[in-house]
Amino acid sequence: MWALGNPALAMAVFVALPTFAVRPAEHSYVKTHVAVHGPVIHIEDVARFYKVYDAAGGHPTAEQLQRDYIDPGSDGLHELGKLRNVSASAIAEELSKRPEIYSDAKRCMAVLPRARQRLEVAFDKLDQLYPEAKFPTVTIAVGHGKPVGVGSPVTGVQIGLEALCAVKYLDPNVEDRFVHVIAHEYVHVQQVRALVDDQHPTVLEGSLIEGAAEFAAELISGGVSGPELRARAEGHEKEIETAFVADEDKTDLSTWLYNGTLDKQGDLGYWVGYRIVKSYYEHASDKRRAFREILQMTDPKAFMAKSGWYPGIQLD
């Protein structure tokens, strides 16, 4: 799950999403073959926001946003409001502080049709590799600068258009960015709910949740949501991962996870978790079974022990 700052853990985040009774989003979990039907990606909230935005000359009031954007919004937008306090007042406040992220975000709307096509291919590959996969709707909406994205077995996937467009260190190709981030969040949907929705994970648990999402997203979409982490850590693997081992049982995640800003990348735990998961996969003789075990992981300690990973390990 991509969340700037401490998401509360973006888990349920959509844990890595917080999470996300049966709510309407669950109805979209009915299995369909995406090669035929394609992923359901809702973007109407974006169009409605910019209708309000343009009519107000780029300065809509909280009252206007509530009446014309939030109230008639999709189930996904309302879920995002519950999970991450995406409210009319919060958006209006962010608009006054950083109007540029909302004006700039319009450019990202143009990539959505092609991103949808590429996601159809990625989700079809997920279906082939993991027949038990669920395919919830994706809601792309406009929020208050965060989160970038959240995904949960319960509430599906929500993407913040303005947040995803504004993060400078993510993939400079905006289309690639949308494809790989959404693929990452879809993996959270497939993961074990008890793990994904844990409100107080350890550094190891949170990093493996995110690392598994990065690794699986790479397998199905051809890339990870945070490609800059590899370049940042190259040549420092042993040093970084030795420090990680010392912190793996801590519940203070601030050194490793959800500690980025719009301008500065954090989240080294994503990269370490990715390497642990990749080691697990590379050491497995049955790759299909290994992929299933990665998604169905319930015991982070046991998973790491079986992975063959150690600080500084060389991986293909």
C-alpha positions in Angstrom: 0.0 0.0 0.0 1.3 3.3 -0.8 0.7 5.9 1.8 2.8 9.0 2.6 3.6 9.4 6.2 2.1 7.1 8.8 -1.0 5.7 7.4 -2.2 4.3 10.6 -0.9 2.1 8.7 -2.4 2.2 5.6 -3.1 -1.2 6.4 -6.4 -2.2 6.8 -4.3 -0.2 4.6 -5.9 -1.5 2.4 -3.2 -2.1 4.4 -1.0 -2.3 3.5 -4.1 -0.7 3.5 -5.8 -0.4 6.5 -8.5 -2.1 5.4 -10.8 -1.9 3.4 -20.9 -6.3 7.6 -20.5 -6.5 4.0 -19.9 -3.3 2.2 -20.8 -2.5 -1.5 -17.1 -3.0 -2.5 -17.3 -6.6 -1.7 -19.9 -7.2 -4.5 -17.1 -6.5 -7.0 -15.1 -9.4 -5.7 -17.2 -11.8 -7.8 -14.6 -13.7 -9.9 -14.6 -12.7 -13.6 -12.0 -13.5 -16.2 -10.4 -10.2 -16.8 -9.2 -11.1 -20.3 -12.8 -10.9 -21.2 -14.3 -8.3 -18.9 -11.3 -6.3 -18.0 -10.6 -4.7 -14.6 -13.4 -2.4 -13.4 -11.7 1.0 -12.9 -14.0 3.8 -11.8 -12.8 7.3 -12.7 -16.1 9.3 -12.5 -15.1 10.8 -9.2 -12.1 12.5 -10.9 -14.3 14.0 -13.6 -16.8 15.2 -11.1 -14.1 16.8 -8.9 -12.6 18.7 -11.8 -16.1 19.9 -12.9 -16.5 21.5 -9.4 -12.9 22.7 -9.5 -13.1 24.4 -12.9 -16.5 25.9 -12.1 -15.0 27.5 -9.0 -11.9 28.8 -10.8 -9.7 26.3 -9.0 -10.8 27.4 -5.6 -13.9 25.4 -4.6 -15.2 25.9 -1.0 -15.6 23.0 1.4 -19.4 23.4 1.1 -19.2 23.1 -2.7 -16.9 20.1 -2.5 -19.2 18.4 0.0 -22.4 19.0 -2.0 -21.1 18.4 -5.5 -18.2 16.0 -5.1 -18.3 14.1 -1.8 -22.1 13.6 -1.4 -22.7 12.2 -4.9 -19.4 10.2 -4.8 -18.8 6.6 -5.4 -18.7 3.9 -2.8 -14.9 3.9 -3.2 -14.6 7.6 -2.5 -16.7 7.3 0.6 -14.6 4.3 1.8 -11.5 6.4 1.2 -13.0 9.1 3.3 -13.5 6.6 6.2 -10.1 5.1 5.9 -8.0 8.2 5.4 -10.1 11.2 6.3 -10.7 12.3 2.7 -13.3 15.0 3.5 -14.4 18.2 1.8 -12.8 20.4 4.5 -9.5 18.4 4.2 -9.4 18.8 0.5 -10.3 22.5 0.7 -7.5 23.1 3.1 -5.0 21.2 0.9 -6.1 23.2 -2.1 -5.3 26.4 -0.3 -1.9 25.2 0.8 -0.8 23.4 -2.4 -3.0 24.3 -5.4 -0.3 23.1 -7.8 -0.8 19.5 -7.1 -4.5 19.7 -8.2 -3.8 21.7 -11.3 -0.9 19.4 -12.3 -3.0 16.2 -11.7 -5.1 16.8 -14.7 -2.2 15.6 -16.9 -2.5 12.1 -15.4 -6.1 11.7 -16.5 -4.9 11.2 -20.1 -3.0 7.9 -19.3 -6.0 6.1 -17.7 -7.4 4.4 -20.9 -4.0 2.9 -21.9 -3.3 2.0 -18.2 -6.6 0.2 -18.1 -5.6 -1.9 -21.2 -2.3 -2.9 -19.6 -3.9 -3.8 -16.4 -6.2 -6.2 -18.2 -3.1 -8.1 -19.3 -1.6 -8.0 -15.8 -4.8 -9.2 -14.2 -5.1 -12.0 -16.7 -1.6 -13.1 -15.8 -2.5 -13.0 -12.1 -5.6 -15.1 -12.9 -3.3 -17.7 -14.6 -0.8 -17.7 -11.8 -3.3 -17.7 -8.9 -6.7 -19.0 -9.9 -8.1 -18.0 -6.5 -7.5 -14.3 -7.2 -10.2 -11.7 -6.6 -10.7 -8.8 -8.8 -12.3 -5.8 -6.9 -13.1 -2.5 -8.5 -10.5 0.2 -8.5 -11.6 3.7 -7.6 -9.4 6.6 -8.8 -10.5 9.7 -7.0 -9.1 13.0 -5.8 -8.2 13.4 -2.1 -6.1 15.6 0.1 -2.6 14.8 -1.1 -2.5 11.3 0.4 -2.7 8.4 0.3 -1.2 7.4 -3.1 -3.1 4.1 -2.9 -4.6 1.7 -0.5 -5.8 -1.8 -1.0 -7.5 -4.4 1.3 -9.3 -7.7 1.0 -12.4 -6.0 2.4 -12.7 -2.6 0.7 -10.9 -3.0 -2.6 -8.5 -0.5 -4.1 -8.5 3.3 -4.0 -6.0 5.5 -5.8 -5.5 9.2 -5.1 -5.0 10.8 -8.5 -3.4 14.0 -7.2 -1.2 12.1 -4.8 0.1 9.6 -7.3 0.8 12.4 -9.8 2.6 14.5 -7.3 5.1 12.1 -5.9 8.3 13.1 -7.7 10.4 9.9 -7.0 7.9 7.4 -8.4 8.3 6.2 -12.0 8.6 9.3 -14.3 6.5 7.5 -16.9 3.0 8.3 -15.5 1.3 5.5 -17.4 3.8 3.0 -15.9 3.3 4.5 -12.5 -0.4 3.9 -12.6 -0.1 0.4 -13.8 2.5 -0.8 -11.3 1.0 1.0 -8.3 -2.5 -0.4 -9.0 -0.9 -3.9 -9.6 0.8 -3.5 -6.2 -2.5 -2.6 -4.5 -4.2 -5.6 -6.1 -1.8 -7.9 -4.5 -2.8 -6.6 -1.1 -6.3 -7.6 -2.0 -5.1 -11.2 -2.5 -3.2 -11.4 0.8 -4.5 -12.9 4.1 -6.8 -10.4 5.7 -5.6 -11.0 9.3 -2.1 -10.0 8.2 -3.0 -7.1 5.9 -5.4 -5.6 8.4 -3.1 -5.9 11.4 -3.1 -2.4 13.0 0.2 -3.0 14.9 2.5 -5.0 12.6 6.2 -5.4 13.3 8.8 -4.1 10.9 9.2 -7.6 9.5 5.5 -8.1 9.0 4.9 -4.8 7.4 7.9 -5.1 5.1 6.9 -8.6 4.0 3.4 -7.5 3.2 4.7 -4.6 1.1 7.6 -6.6 -0.3 5.2 -9.4 -1.5 3.1 -6.8 -3.2 6.1 -5.4 -5.0 7.4 -8.8 -6.1 4.0 -10.1 -7.3 3.3 -6.8 -9.0 6.6 -7.2 -10.9 5.7 -10.7 -12.0 2.3 -9.7 -13.4 2.8 -6.1 -14.6 6.5 -6.0 -15.4 7.6 -3.5 -12.8 7.4 -2.5 -9.2 5.6 0.5 -7.7 8.8 2.0 -6.2 11.6 1.4 -8.8 13.9 4.0 -7.3 14.4 2.0 -4.2 16.6 -0.5 -6.0 18.9 2.2 -7.3 19.0 3.9 -3.9 20.1 0.8 -2.1 22.4 -0.7 -4.7 25.8 -1.4 -3.2 24.5 -0.9 0.3 22.5 -4.1 0.6 24.4 -5.7 3.5 24.6 -2.5 5.5 20.9 -1.8 5.1 19.7 -5.3 5.7 21.9 -5.8 8.8 20.2 -2.7 10.3 16.8 -4.2 9.2 17.4 -7.4 11.1 18.1 -5.4 14.3 14.7 -3.7 13.9 12.6 -6.5 12.5 10.6 -7.2 15.7 9.9 -3.5 16.5 6.5 -2.1 16.1 7.8 1.4 15.5 7.8 1.5 11.7 9.1 5.0 11.2 12.6 4.0 10.0 11.4 1.5 7.4 7.8 2.1 6.3 5.4 4.9 5.5 7.9 7.6 6.1 8.1 9.2 2.7 7.0 12.7 1.6 6.0 13.9 -1.8 9.6 14.9 -2.4 11.6 12.3 -0.5 11.4 8.6 -0.8 11.3 6.5 2.4 10.0 3.0 2.7 13.3 1.0 2.5 11.3 -1.8 4.2 9.5 -2.3 0.8 12.8 -3.0 -0.8 14.1 -5.3 2.0 10.8 -7.2 2.0 10.9 -7.5 -1.8 14.4 -9.1 -1.5 13.2 -11.6 1.1 10.2 -12.6 -1.0 12.4 -12.8 -4.1 14.8 -15.1 -2.3 11.9 -17.3 -1.2 10.7 -17.5 -4.9 14.2 -18.1 -6.3 14.9 -20.9 -3.8 11.6 -22.7 -4.6 11.6 -25.6 -7.0 7.8 -25.2 -7.6 7.3 -21.6 -8.7 3.6 -21.7 -8.9 3.3 -23.1 -5.4 5.8 -20.5 -4.2 3.7 -17.7 -5.7 0.6 -19.1 -3.8 2.6 -19.3 -0.6 3.8 -15.7 -1.0 0.2 -14.5 -1.3 -1.1 -16.7 1.5 1.7 -16.0 4.0 0.5 -15.9 7.6 3.7 -16.3 9.6 6.4 -13.7 8.6 9.1 -15.2 10.8 8.6 -18.7 9.4 8.4 -17.3 5.9 11.7 -15.5 6.3 13.4 -18.5 7.8 12.3 -20.6 4.8 13.3 -17.9 2.3 17.1 -18.5 2.4 17.6 -14.8 2.7 20.4 -13.2 4.7 21.7 -9.6 4.7 23.5 -8.8 1.5 22.4 -12.0 -0.4 23.0 -11.9 -4.1 19.8 -12.4 -6.1 19.2 -12.8 -9.8 
